[in-house]
């Protein structure tokens, strides 16, 4: 099939590609042609594997602005979609007993106040009322942030896409971008499994596949494919009511939220667990990482700390395990903006926060593609902020994996 040239071509129909398409369609000049090209089906790769915690409190104001824009985007989408998006704005409960964890809670409370978000300290009885599965002690400190929430990541991506389609965005699925086309020093289109597609501007939102694709053009993305994984307990509706909040456990390096009658909980690997961007398969479902392929070592190492506050896990057991890929940068912030090659922009490296950041990422990329004034400071997300890197080297991939290991927030 012969595809006509387009003004903007977005590689990837996951959450970032979908959000960028919708933001572009709202801001681009009338008559602009926008196309999303997805290798498989929309939002079925890394987006579908996300735990999708929408935590608004971030110490970096620019990161906080991206998340705030996602909540604003959800409000906007609800005005144009036939059905409201299933945002569960149940808040987040942060619990700590150790000094390092308590310091994190105090920092979170201070950041919430700066951002104008609601946060309150809870006693043990209030903790139990919010989350019946969670056991607190007299020495514990607990902070509740009321404005946080979570939602199904695929439904949010589909919401962006549905709204984008209504504004004229073209969606091409089951079409893999195999290479970028560069002529006279700028990107002029892409080579796909269905032939050449010419474009004035190309925005790469291809997740972990972006590294290899852009490396062929001499662009080294400072990110690595790192394991994100979580478990889901057996059902117990008394312990896990649907309106209970997300829980962040900095002492256990864990997070949790209700999920279809059970509890979804994630533990962060203390050893670096990462993949190779040069050999990622087209289908990453079931992808095995460099070590601990089934997550048992991570679960065993974090089990004692988790069981201290979640003793019911001993009786409930584990019903499901899901392992996915997150593109992590050394500082845990995304890679957003214009590359050194004219006509080529990137949105990737969201470090496990792509769902929460999606609305802000989409708006920022749209504004940069249109050469408009960005709505927030984009310097923290600059592609070149780490200097020259080799994303295929093992040392660099370990560096990125450690960014996930050291993460304390949701």
N, C-alpha and C positions, 0 to 999 in steps of 0.2 A: 504493500500500500504506500502511496506517495503522500507524505504529510506536508502541508504547507508550512512555510516559515512562520515563526512565532516571535513575539517581542520578549517574552519571559518563559524560560523552560526550567521547571523545577524537577530535579532528580530525586525521586523518593516520595512515596505516598504514605509515609508514616505520620506520626503526630506533628513533627516539625515541618515537613513538606505541606501537610494539610493546612496548618496554621498560617504558614507563609503565603500559600495560594489565596486564602481568604483575605488576609491583610492586604496583599497586593491588589486583589480585585476591588477592594474598597477605595484604594488610594490612587491607583494608576489612572492615567488620562482615559477619557471615554474612547472606546474603540480598541484599547490595548488587548493584545492576544496573549493569553496565559495558558500554559499547558503543564500538567503534572504527568510525569512518566514513572510508572511503578513496575519493578521487575516481576512482582507476583501479584497478589491481591492487596488492596488497600489495608494498611494497619495490621498486617498479619505477621510481621517480623518482630523486631525488638519492641515495638509499641505494645504488642499483645502480651509481652512478658513482664510488663511493669507492675509494680505494686501500687503506683499512682497515689502517693501521699502528697497532698497539696498543703505544704507547710509554708506559711507566709513570713515567719520571723527569720530573717537572714542578717548576719552582721554586716554584710556588704550592701550598702544602699542600692547599688545597681542591680544586684541579684534580687533584692526585695522588690524593686520596681518591676522586674520581669514577672515575678509571681503575682504581684498585685494586678498586672495587666491581664494575666490569665483569668483571674476572678472577674475582671471587667469584661473580658471576652465572653465568658460563660453567660453573663447577664445579657450581653448583646445578642448572642446566639439564641437565647431563650425567647427573644422578641421576634425572631424570624423563623424559627423552626416550628414544625407542627406539634411536636411534643417537647416538653422541657427536658434538659439534660439531667441525668441522675446524680447530681452533686449531693453528697452527704456531708453537709457542713456541721459536723458533730464536735469539732474542736480536737485539740491534741493535749494529752496528759503526759507530762514529763516527770519521771520519778528517779531519784538518786539517793543512795545511802553513803557513798564514798565522797571524799572531799573534791576530787576532780570533777565528778558528776554534779555535785552541788554548785561548783563554780560555773559549770556550763548552764545550769538552771538560772543562776543569778544573771549571767550574761544574756540569756534568752529573755528574761524579764525586763532587763534594761533596754534591749533592742526592741521589744514589743512596745514599751512606753515611747521610745523615740519614733516608732512607726505609727503610733496612734492606734495600736491593736489592743484588744481586751485580754488581760492576763491576770490571773488571781492565784494566790497560794492556797493549797488545800490541806486539810488534816486527814488522818488515816480513815476516818469514817466517810469523808467526802470522796476519797479515792475509791473506796469500795463501792460507794453508791454509783459512781461514774463507770467503773469497770469491775464487776463482781469477781472476775478471774484473778485480779491483781491483788497481791498481798503486800501491804505496807507495814512498816515498823515505826516505833516511836522515834528512831533516829533518822528516819527518811525525810526527805523534803520533796514536795510535789507541787508542780506548777501546771495550771490549766490555761491554754490559749484557745479562746472560744471561736476565733475566726477561721481556724484551719478546717480542712476536710479531705475527702478522698472521693474518687469516682472511677467508673470503669474506663480505662484508657482508650479502648477501641470505640466506645460510644462517643467520647469527646472528639476523637479524630474524625469519626463519621459526621459529627456535627459540623466541624470546620469544613469538611468536604461538601456536605449538602449545601451549606450556605455559599460556598465558593461556586459550586455548579450553578446556583440560581443567579449568580452574578456573571455567568458566562465562561467560567474556567473549564477548559477541556481536560478530561481525565483519560489517560491511556494506561491500561493495566496489562499484565503479562507481557511486558516489553522491557527487556534489560538494556540499560545503557552500558555499552561495551568500551567506549573510549570517548574522550573529548576531542573536538576538532579545533585546532589553533591555526590561524592564518594571519600572517603579518603582525605577529605579536599579541593577538587578542583571540579570545574564544569566540567562535562563530557558530557553534552547534555541537551536536553529539552524534556519534555512530551508535545505533541501537540494533537489537536483534531483528528489527523490522526495516532497517535502512537508516539513512541519514535524516536528521531533523535539524534544520537551520534555526538559529535563535540569536537575537541581539544580546541577550543576557542569560546566563545559565547560573542557577542557584543550586548548589549541591547539598541535599539533605539526605544523603544516602547512608547515614549511620556509620557502622564500623567498616562498611565497604568503601567509604569515601577515601580512606587512607591510600589504598592501592590505586584507585581510580585517579586521584590527583597526583600521586607520585609520578605517574607516567608523564605528567606535564611539568615536573620539577617542583611541585608544591608539597612540602613536608608538613603534614598535620601533626601537631603535638598532642597526640592521644593514642590510647591503646585499648584493645578489646579486653575488658576485665569482667570477671564473673559477678553477676548479681543473682542471688537466689533466695528463695523463701520456702517455708513449709506451711501446710495448713493442717490444723488439728482435726480430730473427729468432732462431729457436731455436738453442741450443748447450748440450746437456746437460752437457758437460764444464766449460764456464765457469760455468754456472748450476745447480749441483746443488740439488735441492729442499730440502735441509736447510741451505742456506747462509743467513746472517742477512740481515735488513734492513740497509741502509747509509744513514747520514746524512752528507751532505757539506756542512758549513756554508760552506766557501769557495766552492763552486759554487752554493750556495743550492738544493741538490737532495737527493733521496732516491731509494732504489731497493730493490727486492726481487724475488726470483724469481717468475716467472709463466708457467705452462704451457710450460716449456722455454726461455723467453726471459728477458729482464730488463725489468721494469716500472720506469721511472724518471720522476720528475717534476721539473720546473724551475719556479721561482716567477717570475712576471712582474715585471720591474723597472719597467715602466710600469703605471699603474693600468688594469686591465681589469675592467670591471664592467657590470652590466645595470641595467635600470630596473624596480623592483618594481611600477610602475603598469601595465606592459605585458607582463609575463611571460605566455607562452602556457600553455595547459593541459598541453601536452606539451612538455617542455623538451629532449627528445633532439634533437640537431642545432641547438640554440639558438645563435645568433650574437651575440657580444658587441659592445661599442662599437668595438673595433679589433682588428687581427690575428686575424681570424676562424678561421684554420686553424692558428694557433700557430707559424707559420714564423718570425716575428720573434723570438719568445721562444726557440725552439730555436737559431736562429742566434746570438743574443746570449749564450746560455749554453753553446754547443757547445764552445768552446775549453777552458773550465774543466772541463767534463765529460770531454772527451777526454784531458786530462792524467792522469786516474786510471782512465779506461775507454777505452784506445786501441783495443780490439777493435771498438768501435762503427764505426770507419772501414770495416772489412770486413763486419761483420754487417748494418748498415743497419737501417732502421725497418720493422717489420711492421704496427703498428697505432698509431692516435692516438685518444684519447678526451678530450673536453672536457665538463666538467660544471659545476654551480653549487654553490658553498658560500655559506652565509649568514655573512658576517664582521661582527664588531663592531670598534670602534676599538681595543680592547685584546686582541682574540683570545680572549676568554672568553665563555661562553654567556650567554644571557638566560633566567633560570629563576625562576619563582615567580608569585605573585599580582599581578595588575594592580590598578589603582585601582578597577576595577569588580568588586564582589562577584560571586562565582560564576565568574570567568574567570581562568584561569591560563595560563601560556605556557612552552613549552620550545622554544627555537630559538637561532639565532646561534652554532652550535657551531664556526664558524671552521675548518672542515676536519677537526675532530676528533670528529665525532658518533659514529662507530663505537666509538672507544676510550672515549668518555665515556658511552656509552649506559646501561650498568648503573647507574652512579651517578646520571645524570640521571633515569632512571626511578624509582629509589628516592626521590630527593629530592623529585620532583614528587608522588609518591604520599604521602609524609609531609606535605608542605605542603597537599595537597588534603584530607587527613584531619585537619589541624591537630595533627599529632604533632610531637614534637621532632625536628628534622632531624639526620641522622647525621653531617653535617659542616657547617662554616661556610658559610652560603649568601649572606652579605653580598657576596662578590666577584662574584656573579652577578645582583645586584639589577637589575631592569628600569630603574630611574630613576638609575643611577649616573652617567650622562653628562649629567644635566640635560635640559633641553628640546632636542630634536633634530627635524630635518625629514628623515626617511629618503628622501624623494623628491628632495631637492636634490642637484645634481651635486657640490657641495663636500663634502657629507657622504659620498656614495658613494665619492668619491676617497679620503677619509680611511679608510674601511673597507678599500678595495682596498690601500692602503699597508700596512695591518696584515698582509696576506698577503705582500706583497713583502718585508717586514722580518722575516718568520718564519724561524727558523734550525733549529728542531727538526723532528721527524717529525710 
